[in-house]
């Protein structure tokens, strides 16, 4: 998912991710570099939940 999200952000090719909502981890209805940074922090175990989980 992480590599696909990076590629999506660079190309905006929506065919790369079947459900873009799953990549919107901060809940702002947009998939962007903020989501990428949060997923990276999650993988590095800097955070344990995504902001969207608190909504």
Chimera marker file (.cmm) of the C-alpha trace (Angstrom):
<marker_set name="trace">
<marker id="1" x="0.000" y="0.000" z="0.000" r="1" g="1" b="0" radius="0.5"/>
<marker id="2" x="2.787" y="2.424" z="0.905" r="1" g="1" b="0" radius="0.5"/>
<marker id="3" x="4.531" y="2.101" z="-2.461" r="1" g="1" b="0" radius="0.5"/>
<marker id="4" x="1.232" y="2.340" z="-4.342" r="1" g="1" b="0" radius="0.5"/>
<marker id="5" x="0.280" y="5.464" z="-2.449" r="1" g="1" b="0" radius="0.5"/>
<marker id="6" x="3.616" y="7.051" z="-3.283" r="1" g="1" b="0" radius="0.5"/>
<marker id="7" x="3.151" y="6.200" z="-6.957" r="1" g="1" b="0" radius="0.5"/>
<marker id="8" x="-0.416" y="7.532" z="-6.884" r="1" g="1" b="0" radius="0.5"/>
<marker id="9" x="0.742" y="10.819" z="-5.391" r="1" g="1" b="0" radius="0.5"/>
<marker id="10" x="3.349" y="11.211" z="-8.107" r="1" g="1" b="0" radius="0.5"/>
<marker id="11" x="1.140" y="10.220" z="-11.044" r="1" g="1" b="0" radius="0.5"/>
<marker id="12" x="-2.473" y="10.752" z="-9.839" r="1" g="1" b="0" radius="0.5"/>
<marker id="13" x="-3.311" y="7.448" z="-11.575" r="1" g="1" b="0" radius="0.5"/>
<marker id="14" x="-6.537" y="6.465" z="-9.810" r="1" g="1" b="0" radius="0.5"/>
<marker id="15" x="-6.376" y="2.919" z="-11.176" r="1" g="1" b="0" radius="0.5"/>
<marker id="16" x="-3.545" y="2.207" z="-8.719" r="1" g="1" b="0" radius="0.5"/>
<marker id="17" x="-5.775" y="2.249" z="-5.654" r="1" g="1" b="0" radius="0.5"/>
<marker id="18" x="-9.201" y="0.609" z="-5.910" r="1" g="1" b="0" radius="0.5"/>
<marker id="19" x="-10.720" y="2.469" z="-2.977" r="1" g="1" b="0" radius="0.5"/>
<marker id="20" x="-9.066" y="5.827" z="-2.378" r="1" g="1" b="0" radius="0.5"/>
<marker id="21" x="-11.016" y="6.249" z="0.861" r="1" g="1" b="0" radius="0.5"/>
<marker id="22" x="-8.840" y="3.567" z="2.446" r="1" g="1" b="0" radius="0.5"/>
<marker id="23" x="-5.767" y="5.726" z="1.807" r="1" g="1" b="0" radius="0.5"/>
<marker id="24" x="-7.362" y="8.825" z="3.366" r="1" g="1" b="0" radius="0.5"/>
<marker id="25" x="-6.054" y="8.115" z="6.860" r="1" g="1" b="0" radius="0.5"/>
<marker id="26" x="-6.485" y="11.649" z="8.193" r="1" g="1" b="0" radius="0.5"/>
<marker id="27" x="-10.133" y="11.918" z="7.139" r="1" g="1" b="0" radius="0.5"/>
<marker id="28" x="-9.956" y="15.142" z="5.106" r="1" g="1" b="0" radius="0.5"/>
<marker id="29" x="-11.608" y="13.550" z="2.026" r="1" g="1" b="0" radius="0.5"/>
<marker id="30" x="-8.381" y="13.875" z="0.054" r="1" g="1" b="0" radius="0.5"/>
<marker id="31" x="-5.473" y="11.518" z="-0.524" r="1" g="1" b="0" radius="0.5"/>
<marker id="32" x="-2.276" y="13.509" z="-0.409" r="1" g="1" b="0" radius="0.5"/>
<marker id="33" x="1.194" y="13.818" z="1.105" r="1" g="1" b="0" radius="0.5"/>
<marker id="34" x="-0.277" y="14.191" z="4.598" r="1" g="1" b="0" radius="0.5"/>
<marker id="35" x="-1.751" y="10.699" z="4.349" r="1" g="1" b="0" radius="0.5"/>
<marker id="36" x="1.549" y="9.396" z="2.996" r="1" g="1" b="0" radius="0.5"/>
<marker id="37" x="3.409" y="10.913" z="5.963" r="1" g="1" b="0" radius="0.5"/>
<marker id="38" x="0.948" y="9.430" z="8.451" r="1" g="1" b="0" radius="0.5"/>
<marker id="39" x="1.217" y="5.959" z="6.912" r="1" g="1" b="0" radius="0.5"/>
<marker id="40" x="5.001" y="6.247" z="7.031" r="1" g="1" b="0" radius="0.5"/>
<marker id="41" x="4.859" y="7.250" z="10.706" r="1" g="1" b="0" radius="0.5"/>
<marker id="42" x="2.549" y="4.292" z="11.377" r="1" g="1" b="0" radius="0.5"/>
<marker id="43" x="4.914" y="1.854" z="9.672" r="1" g="1" b="0" radius="0.5"/>
<marker id="44" x="7.811" y="3.276" z="11.681" r="1" g="1" b="0" radius="0.5"/>
<marker id="45" x="5.686" y="2.826" z="14.831" r="1" g="1" b="0" radius="0.5"/>
<marker id="46" x="5.754" y="6.544" z="15.661" r="1" g="1" b="0" radius="0.5"/>
<marker id="47" x="1.940" y="6.417" z="15.889" r="1" g="1" b="0" radius="0.5"/>
<marker id="48" x="-0.417" y="3.517" z="16.616" r="1" g="1" b="0" radius="0.5"/>
<marker id="49" x="-3.697" y="4.868" z="15.192" r="1" g="1" b="0" radius="0.5"/>
<marker id="50" x="-4.638" y="7.156" z="12.346" r="1" g="1" b="0" radius="0.5"/>
<marker id="51" x="-6.539" y="10.414" z="12.961" r="1" g="1" b="0" radius="0.5"/>
<marker id="52" x="-9.531" y="9.140" z="10.973" r="1" g="1" b="0" radius="0.5"/>
<marker id="53" x="-9.962" y="6.366" z="13.546" r="1" g="1" b="0" radius="0.5"/>
<marker id="54" x="-10.779" y="9.015" z="16.129" r="1" g="1" b="0" radius="0.5"/>
<marker id="55" x="-13.775" y="10.374" z="14.145" r="1" g="1" b="0" radius="0.5"/>
<link id1="1" id2="2" r="1" g="1" b="0" radius="0.2"/>
<link id1="2" id2="3" r="1" g="1" b="0" radius="0.2"/>
<link id1="3" id2="4" r="1" g="1" b="0" radius="0.2"/>
<link id1="4" id2="5" r="1" g="1" b="0" radius="0.2"/>
<link id1="5" id2="6" r="1" g="1" b="0" radius="0.2"/>
<link id1="6" id2="7" r="1" g="1" b="0" radius="0.2"/>
<link id1="7" id2="8" r="1" g="1" b="0" radius="0.2"/>
<link id1="8" id2="9" r="1" g="1" b="0" radius="0.2"/>
<link id1="9" id2="10" r="1" g="1" b="0" radius="0.2"/>
<link id1="10" id2="11" r="1" g="1" b="0" radius="0.2"/>
<link id1="11" id2="12" r="1" g="1" b="0" radius="0.2"/>
<link id1="12" id2="13" r="1" g="1" b="0" radius="0.2"/>
<link id1="13" id2="14" r="1" g="1" b="0" radius="0.2"/>
<link id1="14" id2="15" r="1" g="1" b="0" radius="0.2"/>
<link id1="15" id2="16" r="1" g="1" b="0" radius="0.2"/>
<link id1="16" id2="17" r="1" g="1" b="0" radius="0.2"/>
<link id1="17" id2="18" r="1" g="1" b="0" radius="0.2"/>
<link id1="18" id2="19" r="1" g="1" b="0" radius="0.2"/>
<link id1="19" id2="20" r="1" g="1" b="0" radius="0.2"/>
<link id1="20" id2="21" r="1" g="1" b="0" radius="0.2"/>
<link id1="21" id2="22" r="1" g="1" b="0" radius="0.2"/>
<link id1="22" id2="23" r="1" g="1" b="0" radius="0.2"/>
<link id1="23" id2="24" r="1" g="1" b="0" radius="0.2"/>
<link id1="24" id2="25" r="1" g="1" b="0" radius="0.2"/>
<link id1="25" id2="26" r="1" g="1" b="0" radius="0.2"/>
<link id1="26" id2="27" r="1" g="1" b="0" radius="0.2"/>
<link id1="27" id2="28" r="1" g="1" b="0" radius="0.2"/>
<link id1="28" id2="29" r="1" g="1" b="0" radius="0.2"/>
<link id1="29" id2="30" r="1" g="1" b="0" radius="0.2"/>
<link id1="30" id2="31" r="1" g="1" b="0" radius="0.2"/>
<link id1="31" id2="32" r="1" g="1" b="0" radius="0.2"/>
<link id1="32" id2="33" r="1" g="1" b="0" radius="0.2"/>
<link id1="33" id2="34" r="1" g="1" b="0" radius="0.2"/>
<link id1="34" id2="35" r="1" g="1" b="0" radius="0.2"/>
<link id1="35" id2="36" r="1" g="1" b="0" radius="0.2"/>
<link id1="36" id2="37" r="1" g="1" b="0" radius="0.2"/>
<link id1="37" id2="38" r="1" g="1" b="0" radius="0.2"/>
<link id1="38" id2="39" r="1" g="1" b="0" radius="0.2"/>
<link id1="39" id2="40" r="1" g="1" b="0" radius="0.2"/>
<link id1="40" id2="41" r="1" g="1" b="0" radius="0.2"/>
<link id1="41" id2="42" r="1" g="1" b="0" radius="0.2"/>
<link id1="42" id2="43" r="1" g="1" b="0" radius="0.2"/>
<link id1="43" id2="44" r="1" g="1" b="0" radius="0.2"/>
<link id1="44" id2="45" r="1" g="1" b="0" radius="0.2"/>
<link id1="45" id2="46" r="1" g="1" b="0" radius="0.2"/>
<link id1="46" id2="47" r="1" g="1" b="0" radius="0.2"/>
<link id1="47" id2="48" r="1" g="1" b="0" radius="0.2"/>
<link id1="48" id2="49" r="1" g="1" b="0" radius="0.2"/>
<link id1="49" id2="50" r="1" g="1" b="0" radius="0.2"/>
<link id1="50" id2="51" r="1" g="1" b="0" radius="0.2"/>
<link id1="51" id2="52" r="1" g="1" b="0" radius="0.2"/>
<link id1="52" id2="53" r="1" g="1" b="0" radius="0.2"/>
<link id1="53" id2="54" r="1" g="1" b="0" radius="0.2"/>
<link id1="54" id2="55" r="1" g="1" b="0" radius="0.2"/>
</marker_set>
